[in-house]
Amino acid sequence: MQSEHTITICLGSSCFARGNKEILAIVKKFVSEHHLEESVFFKGELCTGNCEKGPVLKIDEELHGNVDPDKVYDILGEYFNI
């Protein structure tokens, strides 16, 4: 079965230093809590080239910059209509 959506989290040193480690855990938890494992492919990328906007999270082709733990649930909830 092919995933319908792709979530990409930047794991480059700049984004990781700005908090993407915590955001990584939150995204994993969100996907699990909402039973999206079958419809979402979740991956890391070494650098998206958007360091000035970090931490960066990409859902399909939609890039979200300056993501913090307080915003990530809202971003995911809005995108997945949850």
N, C-alpha and C positions, 0 to 999 in steps of 0.2 A: 504494500500500500504506500503510495507516495504522499508525502506531507503537503498540506495545502498552504502552509505559511512557513517562513523562515525567520527566526530571530537570531541576529548576529550581535555578539557583544565584543567590543574592542578589548583585547587583552594586551595591548601595547603598554609599555612602561608608563607613559604619561597618563593614560586613562586608568590604568590599574592603580597608580599612586594616588589618583584623585577619587578612588572609591568604587571602581568597577568590580572589585573582589566582593564587596557586599551586595552590589547590584546583581552579580552573577547568582548568588544564593537566593535572592528575592525572586528572580526570574524562574529559576528551577522550582521554587516553592509554588509560585503562581501557576505554572504549567501543570504541576502535579495536583494542586488543590482543585483546579478546574477541569481535570481529566482531559488535557489537551495533548497528551503525549503522542497520540496517533495522528493528529492533524498539524503538529508543529515540529519542525526540525530546528533544534537549538544548537548553535555552533559558536565557537570563538574565532577571532581573527587577530593576527598579530598587530596590525595597524590599519586603520581605515583611512589614514591621511587627513584626519580632522582633529588633530591634537588640540588646536585652539578651542574646540567645542567640547572637549572631553569633560567628563566621561561620556562616551558615545554608545548608543544602542540603536540598532537598525531592525525594523520589523518590515519584512518584505523589502520594498524599495524606499520606505519612509525612514529617514534618518532623524534621530532625536539626540540633540546635544545638551550638554550641561545637565545630564540626568543625575538626580540624587535619589537616595532611598525613599524619600517622602513622595517623589513624583513618579517613580517607576510603576507602582501599582495603579495609579491613575492612568498612565500612558497605556499600560497593558489592558486595563479594564475598558477603556474607551475604544481601543483598537479592536478588541474581541467582543465588544458589546456585552460586557459582563458587569 
